Amino acid sequence: MPTHDINPRVFWGASAIIAALLLTTIAMPGSADHAFKTAQAWTIDTFGWFYIAAVAVFLVVVLVLGFGPAGKLKLGPDDAEPDFPYLSWLAMLFAAGMGIGLMYFAVAEPIQHYISPPEAKSGTIDAAREAMAITFHHYGVHAWAIYALVGLSLAYFTYRKDLPLTLRSGLSPLLGKRIDGPIGDAIDIFAVCGTVFGVATSLGFGVSQMTAGLAYNYGAPDGTTTKIVVIVLVMGAATLSVLSGADRGIRRLSELNLTVAVLLMLFVLALGPTLFLLRALVQNFGLYLDHFVMRTFTLYAYEPRAWMADWTLFYWAWWIAWSPFVGMFIARISRGRTIREFVTGVLFVPTAFTFLWMTVFGNTAISLDLGPAAGGIADAVQANLSTALFKFLEYLPAAGVTSTLAIMLVAVFFVTSADSGALVIDTLASGGAEDTPRWQRIYWCVLLGVTATLLLLTGGLGALQAATLIAALPFCFIMLMLALGLVRQTNADLAGVTLSNEAPAIGERLKRLIVPARRVDIVRQIERTGAPALRSVYEGLQQQGWGESRLEITEDSAALLLDAEEGRTFIYRLEPRARPLAAYTALEASEARRSKAWFLAAQTHHDIRSRDLTGFTVEQIAGDVLTQLERWRLA
């Protein structure tokens, strides 16, 4: 892939689809909203069971990869070091993953579950307990497992397998070279469109909360003009940030974000019901663990209720729809970490912070609503979600200062979501290139701002949100394929087997199941692929000055030998070998009469058994040589 250009099929294909959907939504906002929401309701109702089961699978796969044998593998070469300090890394993935959502729903969601719980009686202590357990479930490890799976797949195939930083790369163990064709383009176009619409709808929520806060606290007009001005200012800051790259602008903004968020949280913790909050945090976590398995698989199949579709299924679809964006961004900043470190950092650290955040704001809001507010916060949540946080801060000291701080925090979250989104989209549309022309980054920043503005002006935000959630269904299938490809590749790497671009080898092996290879076929393969592969590795060893190496090629074999300074010798030999075919009659069972199938045997001097490389390409055989050489060097 080019490093300074676009992938024209993805770039223009995605741009055309985005333009078509925007024009449809703007031209027929009412009809589009009704059609998309009807389709969304049908999708969630029909495939809700699939979302629940798939998210459970994602979580299991991520945990097994992180804490199984594959956990020691690095996202990059074995000697790679992380690109970012640990705290900076956590700040960036947290800001991209949950930023605006935590500000928008920290007070609103616990209060909504408290006044309208699925099982407990509304407004009771039982409802308060259930509200926090549900909130923890929606923002816990299930959500981060979705992000972690996509991010881990992208990072592993990009930094360890040297494939482009695009979604298609994660499917290489399953699709082989077909990822470079129309199938791969379609997957990346899908990811670009989903990211643009997902980020745009979140920006719509963010700007609504910012203008509502300005109106609530300072009397500023909460109209269209104010929203447009806010979008222009924030997207201008996002453009400057994305032009400076992930290692400067986005990193610094994310660190600022995390610092301000912690200060605001500590303020509420210190001046709110501190002792109650500490007790509640421990109990909330206990309830979360106690209900973990049950809530993972709860669908209310025996007692159907609309609550499930409105909340848990909606959230799962929303996290899946957002996963190309968040997963891609997390992958881009995670080079050099081990799989275990990645899973621990992505799955548990943000979850722990989120639990603390939701307890501090959610439990304080419920406590105030039961006491001094006398239902005032619940009324504000029902009247306008965008003002819920500011109404809540009124019941704490220095409300003017904290409200201003909250508006600033939403603004910075707004910027980090926008610049992270633009960076991810730019990477996808350029075929995985990280060094792209400045105009491309500006293009995507402007497109995000224009999309959010047009949707706010025409009232199409709800329609686009519904369309994004519908897109989560096909992407859920793609994620299952990513999980399968990742498991297959890590297992192969642990076993020292090469899988990359294996489609030609698979076809050749299927052919040989029907027509067994002859000796002449294997000799021909050694000549055409085996010897060139060994020669390419030999030339590389010569250039790098790796000891005394020599190549021995005869009419029916090829071998590579390397003498190291320690007196150890590496030998890799390719030669034809035969094995008897199955016998189906007593006559065939005699050894002399048994038919034989020939195969290309690859063997190193330290291995007792040979490996069958029949049908492998030059690149695959060279990859196997390098894998065996790495094992020999580390032995």
C-alpha positions as CSV (number, residue, x, y, z in Angstrom):
1,M,0.0,0.0,0.0
2,P,1.2,3.5,-0.6
3,T,2.3,5.5,2.4
4,H,1.5,9.0,1.0
5,D,-1.7,8.5,-0.9
6,I,-5.3,7.4,-0.5
7,N,-6.8,4.1,-1.3
8,P,-9.1,5.5,-4.0
9,R,-11.7,2.7,-3.8
10,V,-12.1,3.1,-0.1
11,F,-11.8,6.9,0.0
12,W,-14.2,7.7,-2.8
13,G,-16.5,4.8,-2.1
14,A,-17.0,5.8,1.5
15,S,-17.4,9.4,0.6
16,A,-20.1,8.6,-1.9
17,I,-22.0,6.5,0.6
18,I,-21.8,9.1,3.3
19,A,-23.0,11.8,0.9
20,A,-25.9,9.6,-0.2
21,L,-27.1,8.8,3.3
22,L,-26.7,12.5,4.4
23,L,-28.7,13.7,1.4
24,T,-31.4,11.1,2.1
25,T,-31.6,12.1,5.7
26,I,-31.6,15.8,5.0
27,A,-34.2,15.6,2.2
28,M,-36.6,13.4,4.0
29,P,-35.8,13.7,7.8
30,G,-39.2,12.4,8.9
31,S,-39.4,9.5,6.5
32,A,-35.7,8.6,7.1
33,D,-36.1,8.8,10.8
34,H,-39.2,6.5,10.8
35,A,-37.7,4.0,8.4
36,F,-34.3,3.7,10.2
37,K,-35.9,3.5,13.6
38,T,-38.4,0.8,12.4
39,A,-35.5,-1.2,11.0
40,Q,-33.5,-0.7,14.2
41,A,-36.4,-2.0,16.3
42,W,-36.8,-5.0,14.1
43,T,-33.1,-5.7,14.1
44,I,-32.7,-5.6,17.9
45,D,-35.9,-7.6,18.4
46,T,-35.0,-10.3,16.0
47,F,-31.3,-10.5,16.6
48,G,-31.1,-9.5,20.3
49,W,-30.2,-13.1,21.3
50,F,-27.3,-13.0,18.8
51,Y,-25.9,-9.7,20.2
52,I,-26.0,-11.2,23.7
53,A,-24.3,-14.4,22.7
54,A,-21.8,-12.7,20.5
55,V,-20.7,-10.2,23.2
56,A,-20.2,-13.2,25.6
57,V,-18.0,-14.9,23.0
58,F,-16.0,-11.7,22.5
59,L,-15.3,-11.5,26.3
60,V,-14.3,-15.1,26.5
61,V,-12.0,-14.9,23.5
62,V,-10.3,-11.7,24.8
63,L,-9.8,-13.2,28.3
64,V,-8.4,-16.5,26.9
65,L,-6.0,-14.7,24.6
66,G,-4.9,-12.3,27.4
67,F,-4.3,-14.8,30.1
68,G,-3.5,-18.0,28.1
69,P,-0.2,-18.9,26.4
70,A,-0.8,-16.2,23.7
71,G,-0.6,-13.5,26.4
72,K,3.2,-13.4,26.1
73,L,3.2,-12.5,22.4
74,K,4.0,-8.9,21.6
75,L,2.1,-6.5,19.4
76,G,5.2,-6.1,17.3
77,P,8.7,-7.7,17.1
78,D,9.8,-9.5,20.2
79,D,12.1,-6.7,21.1
80,A,9.6,-3.9,20.5
81,E,9.0,-1.3,23.2
82,P,5.7,0.6,23.8
83,D,5.3,3.8,21.8
84,F,3.7,5.7,24.8
85,P,4.1,5.7,28.5
86,Y,1.5,3.6,30.4
87,L,-0.5,6.5,31.8
88,S,-0.5,8.4,28.5
89,W,-1.7,5.2,26.8
90,L,-4.5,4.7,29.3
91,A,-5.6,8.3,29.0
92,M,-5.8,8.1,25.2
93,L,-7.8,4.9,25.0
94,F,-10.1,6.1,27.8
95,A,-10.8,9.4,26.2
96,A,-11.6,7.8,22.8
97,G,-13.7,5.0,24.3
98,M,-16.1,6.5,26.8
99,G,-15.5,10.2,26.9
100,I,-18.6,12.0,26.0
101,G,-20.8,9.1,27.1
102,L,-19.5,9.3,30.7
103,M,-20.2,13.0,30.9
104,Y,-23.6,12.7,29.3
105,F,-24.9,9.7,31.2
106,A,-23.0,9.7,34.5
107,V,-26.0,11.2,36.3
108,A,-28.7,10.5,33.7
109,E,-28.4,6.7,33.4
110,P,-28.4,5.7,37.1
111,I,-31.3,8.1,37.7
112,Q,-33.3,6.7,34.8
113,H,-32.8,3.1,36.1
114,Y,-33.7,4.3,39.6
115,I,-37.0,5.9,38.5
116,S,-37.8,3.1,35.9
117,P,-36.0,-0.1,36.8
118,P,-36.7,-3.4,34.9
119,E,-37.5,-5.4,38.0
120,A,-37.5,-3.4,41.3
121,K,-40.2,-1.0,42.4
122,S,-39.5,2.6,41.2
123,G,-37.9,5.0,43.6
124,T,-37.0,2.5,46.3
125,I,-33.7,1.4,47.8
126,D,-34.0,-1.8,45.8
127,A,-34.3,0.3,42.6
128,A,-31.2,2.3,43.6
129,R,-29.2,-0.9,44.0
130,E,-30.4,-2.3,40.8
131,A,-29.8,1.0,39.0
132,M,-26.1,0.9,39.8
133,A,-25.7,-2.8,39.0
134,I,-27.2,-2.2,35.6
135,T,-25.0,0.8,35.0
136,F,-21.9,-1.1,35.9
137,H,-23.0,-3.9,33.5
138,H,-23.5,-1.5,30.6
139,Y,-20.1,0.2,31.1
140,G,-18.1,-2.8,32.3
141,V,-15.8,-5.4,30.8
142,H,-18.4,-6.4,28.2
143,A,-18.2,-3.0,26.5
144,W,-14.4,-2.9,26.7
145,A,-14.1,-6.5,25.4
146,I,-15.8,-5.4,22.2
147,Y,-13.2,-2.7,21.8
148,A,-10.4,-4.9,22.9
149,L,-11.1,-7.6,20.3
150,V,-11.1,-5.2,17.4
151,G,-8.1,-3.3,18.7
152,L,-6.1,-6.5,19.5
153,S,-6.8,-8.0,16.1
154,L,-5.7,-4.9,14.3
155,A,-2.6,-4.3,16.4
156,Y,-1.5,-8.0,16.2
157,F,-1.7,-8.3,12.4
158,T,-0.3,-4.8,11.8
159,Y,2.7,-4.7,14.1
160,R,3.5,-8.4,14.3
161,K,2.6,-9.5,10.8
162,D,3.5,-6.3,9.0
163,L,0.0,-5.9,7.4
164,P,-1.7,-2.5,6.8
165,L,-3.5,-1.0,9.8
166,T,-7.0,-1.7,8.3
167,L,-9.8,-4.0,9.4
168,R,-9.3,-6.3,6.4
169,S,-5.9,-7.3,7.8
170,G,-7.5,-9.2,10.7
171,L,-9.2,-11.5,8.2
172,S,-6.0,-12.6,6.4
173,P,-5.9,-16.0,8.1
174,L,-9.3,-16.7,6.8
175,L,-9.4,-14.9,3.4
176,G,-5.7,-15.0,2.4
177,K,-4.9,-12.7,-0.5
178,R,-8.6,-11.9,-1.1
179,I,-8.3,-9.2,1.6
180,D,-6.6,-7.1,-1.1
181,G,-9.7,-7.3,-3.4
182,P,-13.3,-6.1,-3.3
183,I,-14.0,-8.0,-0.1
184,G,-11.3,-6.1,1.8
185,D,-12.4,-2.8,0.3
186,A,-16.0,-3.4,1.3
187,I,-15.0,-4.1,4.9
188,D,-12.9,-0.9,5.1
189,I,-15.6,1.2,3.5
190,F,-18.1,-0.2,6.0
191,A,-15.7,0.8,8.8
192,V,-15.2,4.3,7.5
193,C,-18.9,5.0,7.1
194,G,-19.7,3.5,10.6
195,T,-17.0,5.6,12.2
196,V,-18.1,8.8,10.5
197,F,-21.7,8.3,11.5
198,G,-20.9,7.0,15.0
199,V,-18.6,9.9,15.8
200,A,-21.0,12.5,14.2
201,T,-23.9,11.3,16.4
202,S,-21.7,11.4,19.5
203,L,-20.6,14.9,18.6
204,G,-24.3,15.8,18.3
205,F,-24.8,14.7,21.9
206,G,-21.7,16.5,23.0
207,V,-22.6,19.8,21.4
208,S,-26.2,19.6,22.8
209,Q,-24.8,19.1,26.3
210,M,-22.3,22.0,25.9
211,T,-24.9,24.5,24.6
212,A,-27.4,23.3,27.2
213,G,-24.8,23.9,29.9
214,L,-24.0,27.4,28.6
215,A,-27.7,28.2,28.5
216,Y,-28.4,26.7,31.9
217,N,-25.5,28.4,33.7
218,Y,-25.0,31.6,31.7
219,G,-28.2,32.2,29.9
220,A,-26.6,31.9,26.5
221,P,-29.1,31.1,23.7
222,D,-29.4,27.4,23.1
223,G,-30.3,27.7,19.5
224,T,-29.0,26.6,16.1
225,T,-26.5,29.5,15.8
226,T,-24.9,28.6,19.1
227,K,-24.6,25.0,18.2
228,I,-22.9,25.8,14.9
229,V,-20.4,28.2,16.5
230,V,-19.6,25.4,19.1
231,I,-19.1,22.8,16.3
232,V,-16.8,25.2,14.3
233,L,-14.7,26.0,17.3
234,V,-14.4,22.5,18.5
235,M,-13.7,21.0,15.1
236,G,-11.1,23.7,14.5
237,A,-9.3,22.6,17.7
238,A,-9.7,18.9,16.6
239,T,-8.2,19.7,13.2
240,L,-5.1,21.3,14.8
241,S,-4.8,18.3,17.1
242,V,-5.0,15.7,14.4
243,L,-2.5,17.6,12.2
244,S,0.0,17.3,15.0
245,G,-0.5,13.5,15.2
246,A,-1.3,11.0,18.0
247,D,2.0,11.5,19.7
248,R,1.5,15.2,20.3
249,G,-1.9,16.8,20.1
250,I,-4.1,13.8,20.8
251,R,-1.8,12.5,23.6
252,R,-1.7,15.9,25.4
253,L,-5.4,16.5,25.1
254,S,-6.2,13.1,26.4
255,E,-3.8,13.6,29.4
256,L,-5.5,17.0,30.0
257,N,-8.9,15.3,29.8
258,L,-8.1,12.6,32.3
259,T,-6.6,15.2,34.7
260,V,-9.7,17.5,34.6
261,A,-12.0,14.5,34.9
262,V,-10.2,13.2,38.0
263,L,-10.3,16.6,39.6
264,L,-14.0,16.9,39.0
265,M,-14.7,13.4,40.3
266,L,-12.5,14.0,43.4
267,F,-14.4,17.3,44.1
268,V,-17.8,15.4,44.0
269,L,-16.3,12.6,46.1
270,A,-15.0,15.0,48.8
271,L,-18.0,17.3,49.1
272,G,-20.6,14.7,48.5
273,P,-21.6,11.8,50.8
274,T,-18.0,10.5,50.9
275,L,-18.3,7.6,53.3
276,F,-21.6,6.4,51.7
277,L,-19.9,6.5,48.2
278,L,-17.0,4.4,49.4
279,R,-19.3,1.9,50.8
280,A,-21.5,2.0,47.7
281,L,-18.5,1.4,45.5
282,V,-17.6,-1.8,47.3
283,Q,-21.2,-3.0,47.3
284,N,-21.9,-2.0,43.7
285,F,-18.8,-4.0,42.6
286,G,-20.0,-7.0,44.7
287,L,-23.5,-6.8,43.0
288,Y,-21.8,-6.6,39.6
289,L,-19.8,-9.8,40.3
290,D,-22.8,-11.5,41.8
291,H,-25.0,-10.9,38.8
292,F,-22.2,-11.1,36.2
293,V,-23.1,-14.4,34.5
294,M,-26.8,-13.9,34.9
295,R,-26.8,-10.4,33.3
296,T,-24.3,-11.6,30.6
297,F,-27.0,-13.9,29.2
298,T,-30.3,-12.2,30.4
299,L,-32.8,-11.6,27.6
300,Y,-36.0,-11.7,29.6
301,A,-37.1,-14.5,27.2
302,Y,-39.8,-15.7,29.6
303,E,-41.1,-12.2,30.6
304,P,-40.5,-10.0,27.5
305,R,-40.2,-6.3,28.2
306,A,-39.3,-3.3,26.1
307,W,-36.6,-2.3,28.7
308,M,-34.1,-4.9,27.3
309,A,-34.3,-3.4,23.7
310,D,-34.1,0.2,25.0
311,W,-31.1,-0.4,27.2
312,T,-28.8,-3.5,27.2
313,L,-29.4,-4.5,23.5
314,F,-29.1,-0.9,22.5
315,Y,-25.8,-0.5,24.3
316,W,-24.3,-3.7,22.9
317,A,-25.3,-2.6,19.3
318,W,-23.9,0.8,20.0
319,W,-20.5,-0.5,21.3
320,I,-20.2,-2.8,18.3
321,A,-21.0,0.0,15.9
322,W,-18.3,2.1,17.6
323,S,-15.7,-0.7,17.8
324,P,-14.1,0.0,14.3
325,F,-13.3,3.6,15.5
326,V,-12.2,2.8,19.1
327,G,-10.5,-0.5,18.2
328,M,-8.5,1.1,15.4
329,F,-7.4,4.0,17.6
330,I,-6.5,1.7,20.5
331,A,-4.5,-0.5,18.0
332,R,-2.6,2.6,16.7
333,I,-1.4,3.6,20.1
334,S,-0.6,0.0,21.4
335,R,2.4,-1.1,19.5
336,G,5.0,-2.8,21.6
337,R,2.8,-4.1,24.4
338,T,2.2,-7.8,25.0
339,I,-1.2,-9.3,24.5
340,R,-1.6,-9.8,28.3
341,E,-0.6,-6.2,29.0
342,F,-3.0,-5.0,26.3
343,V,-5.9,-7.0,27.6
344,T,-5.3,-6.0,31.2
345,G,-5.0,-2.3,30.3
346,V,-7.9,-2.1,27.9
347,L,-10.3,-4.4,29.8
348,F,-9.8,-3.7,33.4
349,V,-8.2,-0.3,34.0
350,P,-10.8,1.8,32.2
351,T,-13.5,-0.4,33.7
352,A,-12.3,0.3,37.2
353,F,-12.1,4.0,36.6
354,T,-15.6,4.0,35.0
355,F,-17.0,2.1,38.1
356,L,-15.6,4.7,40.4
357,W,-16.8,7.6,38.2
358,M,-20.4,6.1,37.9
359,T,-20.5,5.5,41.7
360,V,-19.4,9.0,42.5
361,F,-21.9,10.7,40.2
362,G,-24.7,8.1,40.0
363,N,-24.9,7.3,43.7
364,T,-24.5,11.0,44.7
365,A,-27.3,11.9,42.3
366,I,-29.6,9.2,43.8
367,S,-28.7,10.2,47.3
368,L,-29.4,13.9,46.6
369,D,-32.7,13.0,44.8
370,L,-33.8,11.1,47.9
371,G,-32.8,14.0,50.1
372,P,-32.3,17.7,49.4
373,A,-33.3,17.6,45.7
374,A,-36.6,15.9,46.6
375,G,-37.0,14.4,43.1
376,G,-35.6,17.5,41.3
377,I,-32.8,15.6,39.6
378,A,-35.1,12.9,38.4
379,D,-37.4,15.6,37.0
380,A,-34.5,17.3,35.2
381,V,-33.4,13.9,33.7
382,Q,-36.9,13.3,32.4
383,A,-37.2,16.9,31.1
384,N,-33.8,17.2,29.3
385,L,-31.0,14.7,29.6
386,S,-28.5,17.4,28.4
387,T,-29.1,19.5,31.6
388,A,-29.1,16.6,34.1
389,L,-25.4,17.0,35.0
390,F,-25.7,20.8,35.6
391,K,-28.9,20.4,37.7
392,F,-27.0,17.8,39.8
393,L,-24.1,20.1,40.4
394,E,-26.4,22.8,41.7
395,Y,-26.8,20.8,44.9
396,L,-23.0,20.9,45.6
397,P,-20.9,23.8,46.6
398,A,-19.3,26.1,44.0
399,A,-21.8,25.0,41.4
400,G,-20.7,27.8,39.0
401,V,-17.1,26.7,39.0
402,T,-17.9,23.0,38.7
403,S,-20.4,23.6,35.9
404,T,-17.8,25.6,34.0
405,L,-15.3,22.8,34.6
406,A,-17.9,20.2,33.3
407,I,-18.5,22.3,30.1
408,M,-14.7,22.4,29.5
409,L,-14.5,18.7,30.1
410,V,-17.3,18.0,27.6
411,A,-15.5,20.3,25.1
412,V,-12.2,18.5,25.5
413,F,-13.9,15.1,25.2
414,F,-15.6,16.5,22.1
415,V,-12.2,17.4,20.6
416,T,-10.5,14.1,21.5
417,S,-13.4,12.1,20.0
418,A,-13.3,14.2,16.8
419,D,-9.5,14.2,16.3
420,S,-9.3,10.5,17.2
421,G,-12.1,9.7,14.8
422,A,-10.5,11.7,12.0
423,L,-7.2,10.0,12.5
424,V,-8.8,6.6,12.4
425,I,-10.8,7.4,9.3
426,D,-7.8,8.8,7.5
427,T,-5.8,5.6,8.3
428,L,-8.6,3.4,6.9
429,A,-9.0,5.5,3.8
430,S,-5.3,5.5,3.0
431,G,-4.9,1.7,3.2
432,G,-3.3,1.7,6.7
433,A,-0.7,4.4,6.1
434,E,0.2,6.4,9.1
435,D,2.1,9.2,7.2
436,T,-0.6,10.8,5.1
437,P,-0.9,14.3,3.4
438,R,-2.3,17.0,5.7
439,W,-5.2,17.7,3.3
440,Q,-6.6,14.2,4.0
441,R,-6.7,14.7,7.7
442,I,-8.4,18.2,7.2
443,Y,-10.9,16.6,4.8
444,W,-12.1,14.1,7.3
445,C,-12.2,16.6,10.2
446,V,-14.3,19.0,8.0
447,L,-16.6,16.1,6.9
448,L,-17.2,15.1,10.5
449,G,-18.1,18.7,11.4
450,V,-20.3,19.2,8.4
451,T,-22.1,15.9,9.1
452,A,-22.8,16.8,12.7
453,T,-24.0,20.3,11.7
454,L,-26.3,19.2,8.9
455,L,-27.9,16.6,11.2
456,L,-28.5,19.0,14.0
457,L,-30.0,21.5,11.6
458,T,-32.4,19.0,10.0
459,G,-33.2,17.0,13.0
460,G,-31.6,13.9,11.5
461,L,-29.5,12.9,14.4
462,G,-31.9,10.2,15.6
463,A,-32.2,8.7,12.1
464,L,-28.4,8.5,11.7
465,Q,-28.0,7.0,15.1
466,A,-30.6,4.3,14.2
467,A,-28.7,3.6,10.9
468,T,-25.5,3.2,12.8
469,L,-27.1,0.7,15.2
470,I,-28.5,-1.3,12.2
471,A,-24.9,-1.5,10.8
472,A,-23.8,-3.2,14.0
473,L,-25.5,-6.4,13.0
474,P,-23.3,-7.2,9.9
475,F,-20.2,-5.9,11.8
476,C,-21.0,-8.4,14.6
477,F,-20.4,-11.2,12.1
478,I,-17.2,-9.5,11.0
479,M,-16.0,-9.4,14.6
480,L,-16.7,-13.1,15.0
481,M,-14.4,-13.7,12.0
482,L,-11.8,-11.4,13.5
483,A,-11.9,-13.4,16.7
484,L,-11.5,-16.7,14.7
485,G,-8.7,-15.3,12.7
486,L,-6.9,-13.9,15.7
487,V,-7.2,-17.2,17.7
488,R,-6.0,-19.2,14.6
489,Q,-3.0,-16.9,14.0
490,T,-1.8,-16.7,17.6
491,N,-2.0,-20.5,17.9
492,A,-0.1,-20.9,14.7
493,D,2.6,-18.4,16.0
494,L,2.9,-20.3,19.3
495,A,3.4,-23.5,17.3
496,G,5.8,-22.0,14.9
497,V,3.6,-22.4,11.8
498,T,3.2,-19.8,9.0
499,L,-0.4,-18.9,8.1
500,S,-0.1,-15.6,6.2
501,N,-1.6,-15.6,2.7
502,E,-2.3,-19.4,2.9
503,A,-5.2,-19.6,0.4
504,P,-3.0,-20.9,-2.5
505,A,-1.6,-23.7,-0.2
506,I,-5.1,-24.7,0.9
507,G,-6.2,-25.0,-2.7
508,E,-3.1,-27.1,-3.6
509,R,-3.7,-29.4,-0.6
510,L,-7.4,-29.9,-1.5
511,K,-6.3,-30.7,-5.0
512,R,-3.8,-33.3,-3.7
513,L,-6.6,-35.0,-1.6
514,I,-8.1,-36.0,-5.0
515,V,-5.0,-36.4,-7.1
516,P,-2.0,-37.4,-5.0
517,A,1.3,-35.6,-5.9
518,R,4.0,-37.5,-7.7
519,R,7.6,-37.3,-7.0
520,V,8.2,-35.2,-10.1
521,D,5.6,-32.7,-8.8
522,I,7.4,-32.2,-5.6
523,V,10.8,-31.9,-7.3
524,R,9.2,-29.3,-9.6
525,Q,7.9,-27.4,-6.5
526,I,11.4,-27.4,-5.0
527,E,12.8,-25.9,-8.2
528,R,10.0,-23.2,-8.5
529,T,9.3,-22.2,-4.9
530,G,11.5,-24.0,-2.4
531,A,14.9,-23.1,-3.8
532,P,14.0,-19.5,-4.4
533,A,12.7,-19.2,-0.9
534,L,15.9,-20.5,0.6
535,R,17.9,-18.3,-1.7
536,S,16.0,-15.2,-0.6
537,V,16.7,-16.0,3.1
538,Y,20.4,-16.9,2.3
539,E,20.9,-13.5,0.6
540,G,19.3,-11.8,3.6
541,L,21.7,-13.6,5.9
542,Q,24.6,-12.5,3.8
543,Q,23.5,-8.9,3.9
544,Q,23.1,-8.9,7.6
545,G,26.4,-10.7,8.2
546,W,24.9,-13.6,10.1
547,G,27.8,-16.1,10.6
548,E,28.9,-18.5,7.8
549,S,25.9,-19.5,5.7
550,R,25.7,-21.7,2.6
551,L,23.1,-23.0,0.2
552,E,23.1,-26.5,-1.1
553,I,20.8,-27.2,-4.0
554,T,20.7,-30.5,-5.9
555,E,18.3,-31.9,-8.5
556,D,15.8,-33.0,-5.9
557,S,16.6,-31.2,-2.7
558,A,17.5,-27.8,-1.2
559,A,19.1,-27.0,2.1
560,L,20.2,-23.9,4.0
561,L,23.0,-24.2,6.6
562,L,24.2,-21.5,9.0
563,D,27.2,-21.9,11.3
564,A,27.0,-19.6,14.4
565,E,29.9,-18.4,16.5
566,E,29.0,-20.7,19.4
567,G,29.7,-23.8,17.2
568,R,26.0,-24.5,16.7
569,T,24.7,-25.2,13.2
570,F,21.2,-24.5,11.8
571,I,20.1,-26.8,9.0
572,Y,16.8,-26.4,7.0
573,R,16.3,-29.0,4.3
574,L,13.6,-29.4,1.7
575,E,13.2,-32.8,-0.1
576,P,10.5,-35.0,-1.5
577,R,9.2,-37.8,0.7
578,A,6.5,-40.4,0.3
579,R,3.8,-41.8,2.5
580,P,1.5,-44.8,1.7
581,L,-2.1,-44.0,0.8
582,A,-4.9,-45.8,2.6
583,A,-5.5,-49.4,1.7
584,Y,-9.0,-50.6,1.0
585,T,-8.4,-54.2,0.1
586,A,-6.2,-57.0,1.4
587,L,-4.3,-57.0,-1.8
588,E,-3.4,-53.3,-1.4
589,A,-2.5,-53.8,2.2
590,S,0.9,-55.3,1.4
591,E,3.6,-52.7,1.6
592,A,5.0,-53.5,-1.8
593,R,1.6,-52.9,-3.5
594,R,0.6,-49.8,-1.5
595,S,0.2,-46.6,-3.6
596,K,2.2,-43.6,-2.3
597,A,1.6,-39.9,-2.2
598,W,4.6,-37.6,-2.3
599,F,4.9,-34.4,-0.3
600,L,7.4,-31.6,0.2
601,A,9.1,-32.3,3.5
602,A,10.7,-29.5,5.4
603,Q,12.9,-30.4,8.4
604,T,15.4,-28.7,10.6
605,H,18.1,-30.7,12.3
606,H,16.6,-30.4,15.8
607,D,13.1,-31.6,14.7
608,I,12.2,-35.3,14.8
609,R,9.2,-34.9,12.5
610,S,9.1,-33.0,9.2
611,R,6.5,-30.5,8.1
612,D,4.4,-30.8,5.0
613,L,4.8,-27.7,2.8
614,T,3.2,-29.1,-0.3
615,G,1.7,-26.2,-2.4
616,F,3.3,-23.5,-0.2
617,T,4.3,-20.3,-2.0
618,V,7.8,-18.7,-2.0
619,E,6.7,-16.2,0.7
620,Q,5.2,-19.0,2.9
621,I,8.3,-21.2,2.7
622,A,10.6,-18.2,3.5
623,G,8.3,-17.4,6.4
624,D,8.6,-20.9,7.7
625,V,12.4,-20.8,7.4
626,L,12.5,-17.5,9.4
627,T,10.2,-19.0,12.1
628,Q,12.4,-22.0,12.5
629,L,15.5,-19.8,12.6
630,E,13.9,-17.7,15.3
631,R,13.2,-20.8,17.4
632,W,16.8,-22.0,16.9
633,R,18.3,-18.6,18.0
634,L,16.1,-18.6,21.1
635,A,16.8,-22.2,22.0
